[in-house]
Amino acid sequence: MDYVTKPIQHEEVFARITTHLRIRDLTVHLNVKIEELTQTRQELVQSEKMASLGRLVAGFAHELNTPLGVALGSASALQEEIKTINNLFEQEEVDVDEVLSALDCVNKGFNLSLSNLERAANLVTSFKRTAIDQTSDELRTFQVQEIINDTINTLHNRFEKTGIDIQVDCPDNFKVKSLPGALEQILTNLLMNSLIHGFNEGKDAGLINIKVQLNTEHLHLEYSDNGKGIAQENLEKIFEPFFTTHRAHGGSGLGLYICYNMITTQLQGTIGCESPHSKGVIFRIDFPV
């Protein structure tokens, strides 16, 4: 049997070409949009880094002011005690009890100055370490507990006048190789979320638990609080950009989105959230180390 190829009509050829061109244009348009979204995401992450660094500087300045102020006041008192001792020795008769009392004050003042200067030095060390981590995307080996403590110290001025207790359960000398800056920013966002949303801007008392353990080659971090929780209808939306129930009070809706993005892209991990009976929250985070 002979087969005769049916000639393609001009209209069909034109339709095919038109469809092809539309698909090509649509593909180009989608690629442009994907690039724009990728750039926007990177800008959001960078913006959050700068905001986090700003909070770090503000918290550091506030925390550093206290020990330096105490050390300065103690040094001034020491100066007066030294004058008192000099005056005592210039007298013809020296009262031993007065000298001993003055020396005791000098010793106490010296110890007070030294302890506060040591505290200030530790804060500076913590600040340098945290600032470097938060502006760098390089992998390094670090102690997880140290990073958690640095983050909590950074936010100390936000929590110190609240009734919120922060408990950490992390093995001593637990070292991993990962991105410490990303972990600090994730913890910062979670802590601020608890403060603002879970505990009503810090007006309500409560408890925050941070538990860390190593599962095979993954770091497992469980973050929980016993605050007011998240409504079940909102649980699926919390990682979406710009979703917030706090917009009237200045919420941007980017905190948890930034967390999700950092965990899934930078750390190549996963994050999930539960709010049992809409009371409190539990975030479970896993990423390879």
C-alpha positions in Angstrom: 0.0 0.0 0.0 1.4 3.4 -0.9 1.3 6.0 1.9 0.9 9.6 0.8 2.1 12.3 3.2 -0.6 14.9 3.7 0.8 18.3 3.0 0.9 20.6 6.0 -1.3 23.6 5.5 0.1 27.1 5.8 -2.2 27.9 8.7 -0.9 24.9 10.6 2.7 25.9 10.0 2.0 29.4 11.1 0.2 28.1 14.3 3.1 25.9 15.2 5.6 28.7 14.7 3.4 31.1 16.7 3.1 28.6 19.5 6.8 28.0 19.5 7.5 31.7 19.7 5.0 32.1 22.5 6.7 29.3 24.5 10.1 30.8 23.9 9.0 34.2 25.0 7.2 32.8 28.0 10.4 30.8 28.9 12.5 33.9 28.6 10.0 35.9 30.7 9.9 33.2 33.4 13.7 33.0 33.5 13.9 36.8 34.0 11.3 36.5 36.8 13.2 33.6 38.5 16.4 35.8 38.4 14.5 38.7 39.9 13.1 36.5 42.7 16.5 35.0 43.3 18.0 38.5 43.5 15.2 39.7 45.8 15.7 36.7 48.1 19.5 37.4 48.3 18.7 41.0 49.1 16.3 40.0 51.8 18.9 37.7 53.3 21.5 40.4 53.1 19.1 42.9 54.6 18.4 40.6 57.5 22.1 40.1 58.0 22.5 43.9 58.4 19.5 44.2 60.6 20.8 41.3 62.8 24.2 43.0 62.9 22.5 46.3 63.9 20.8 44.5 66.8 24.1 43.0 67.7 25.9 46.4 67.9 23.0 47.9 69.9 22.9 45.0 72.3 26.7 45.0 72.6 26.9 48.7 73.3 24.2 48.4 76.0 25.8 45.4 77.6 29.3 46.9 77.5 28.2 50.1 79.1 27.4 48.3 82.4 30.8 46.7 83.3 32.7 49.7 82.0 30.6 52.0 84.1 31.1 49.9 87.2 34.9 49.6 86.6 35.1 53.4 86.1 33.2 54.1 89.3 35.3 51.6 91.2 38.5 53.2 89.8 37.4 56.6 91.0 36.7 55.2 94.5 40.1 53.5 94.5 41.7 56.9 93.7 40.0 58.4 96.8 41.1 55.5 99.0 44.7 55.9 97.9 44.5 59.6 98.9 43.1 58.5 102.3 46.0 56.1 102.8 48.6 58.7 101.8 47.0 61.1 104.3 47.2 58.5 107.1 50.9 57.8 106.5 51.6 61.6 106.6 50.3 61.8 110.1 52.7 61.5 113.1 50.7 58.7 114.5 49.1 56.1 112.3 45.9 54.3 113.3 46.5 50.7 112.2 42.8 49.9 112.1 42.1 52.8 109.7 45.0 51.8 107.4 43.8 48.2 107.3 40.2 49.3 106.7 41.4 51.5 103.8 43.5 48.7 102.3 40.5 46.4 102.5 38.5 48.9 100.6 41.3 49.1 98.0 41.3 45.3 97.7 37.6 45.1 97.2 37.6 48.0 94.7 40.4 46.3 92.8 38.6 43.0 92.6 35.4 44.8 91.5 37.2 46.7 88.7 39.1 43.6 87.6 36.0 41.4 87.4 34.0 44.0 85.4 37.0 44.6 83.0 37.2 40.9 82.5 33.5 40.8 81.7 33.9 43.7 79.2 36.8 41.9 77.6 34.7 38.7 77.2 31.9 40.8 75.7 34.3 42.3 73.1 35.6 38.8 72.2 32.0 37.5 71.8 31.1 40.6 69.7 34.1 40.1 67.4 33.4 36.4 66.9 29.7 37.0 66.3 30.2 40.0 64.0 32.7 38.0 61.9 30.3 35.0 61.7 27.3 37.1 60.7 29.1 38.8 57.8 30.8 35.7 56.5 29.5 32.7 54.6 32.5 30.6 55.2 32.4 27.1 56.8 34.3 26.8 60.0 34.4 24.5 63.0 32.8 25.9 66.1 31.3 25.0 69.5 27.5 25.0 69.2 27.0 26.0 72.9 29.3 29.0 72.4 27.3 30.2 69.4 24.0 29.8 71.4 25.4 31.7 74.4 26.7 34.4 72.1 23.3 34.9 70.6 21.5 35.0 74.0 24.1 37.5 75.3 23.5 39.6 72.2 19.8 39.8 73.0 20.3 40.1 76.8 19.1 43.7 76.9 15.8 42.7 75.3 15.1 39.9 77.7 16.7 41.1 81.0 13.6 43.0 82.2 11.1 40.3 81.3 10.0 37.2 83.1 11.2 35.0 80.3 13.6 32.2 81.2 15.9 30.7 78.5 17.2 27.2 79.1 19.8 25.5 76.9 20.4 21.8 76.7 23.6 21.3 74.6 26.5 18.9 75.2 29.7 20.5 76.4 32.5 20.8 73.7 30.0 19.8 71.0 31.8 21.0 67.8 30.5 20.9 64.2 31.6 22.3 60.9 29.0 24.6 59.4 27.9 28.2 59.0 27.9 29.7 62.6 26.5 33.1 61.3 23.5 31.4 59.8 22.8 29.5 63.0 23.1 32.8 65.0 20.6 34.6 62.8 18.2 31.7 62.9 18.3 31.6 66.7 18.0 35.4 66.9 14.8 35.4 64.7 13.3 32.6 66.7 14.1 34.3 70.1 12.7 37.6 68.9 9.6 35.8 67.5 9.0 34.3 71.0 9.5 37.6 72.7 7.2 39.6 70.4 4.5 37.0 69.5 4.7 34.3 72.1 5.1 36.5 75.1 3.3 39.7 74.1 6.4 41.9 73.6 7.9 40.5 76.8 5.0 41.5 79.0 4.1 37.8 79.7 6.4 35.5 81.6 7.4 32.1 80.1 10.0 29.6 79.2 12.1 29.0 76.1 14.0 25.8 75.6 16.8 25.2 73.1 17.9 21.6 72.8 20.7 20.4 70.6 21.9 16.9 69.7 23.8 15.1 67.0 21.8 12.6 64.9 24.3 10.6 62.8 25.8 13.4 60.6 23.0 15.9 61.2 22.6 18.5 63.9 19.1 18.4 65.4 17.9 21.6 67.1 14.6 21.7 68.9 13.5 25.2 69.8 10.3 25.6 71.9 8.4 28.1 74.0 5.3 28.0 76.1 3.9 31.2 74.8 0.5 31.8 73.3 1.2 29.6 70.2 0.1 29.8 66.6 -3.4 29.3 65.3 -3.7 26.1 63.4 -5.0 27.9 60.2 -1.7 30.0 60.2 0.8 27.2 60.7 1.0 26.5 57.0 1.7 30.1 56.2 4.3 31.1 58.8 7.3 30.4 56.4 5.7 32.5 53.6 7.4 35.9 52.9 5.5 38.9 54.3 3.0 36.8 56.3 2.5 38.3 59.7 -0.2 38.6 62.3 1.6 41.6 63.8 1.6 44.0 60.9 -0.3 46.6 62.8 2.6 46.7 65.3 5.3 46.9 62.7 5.9 43.2 61.9 7.4 42.6 58.4 6.6 38.9 58.1 10.2 38.1 57.0 11.7 36.6 60.1 10.6 33.0 59.7 10.9 33.3 55.9 14.6 34.2 56.4 15.0 31.3 58.8 13.4 28.9 56.3 15.5 30.2 53.4 18.8 29.9 55.4 18.0 26.4 56.6 16.9 25.0 53.3 19.4 26.8 51.0 22.5 27.7 53.0 22.5 24.8 55.5 20.8 22.3 53.1 18.5 21.3 56.0 14.8 21.2 57.0 12.6 23.1 59.4 9.1 22.3 60.7 6.8 23.9 63.2 4.1 22.6 65.6 1.8 24.4 67.9 -0.1 21.7 69.9 -3.6 22.9 70.6 -2.4 26.4 69.6 -0.4 26.6 72.8 3.3 27.3 72.6 5.5 26.4 69.6 8.0 23.7 68.7 10.5 24.3 65.9 12.5 21.2 64.7 15.5 22.0 62.7 17.9 19.5 61.0 20.9 20.1 58.8 24.1 18.2 57.8 27.3 19.0 59.6 
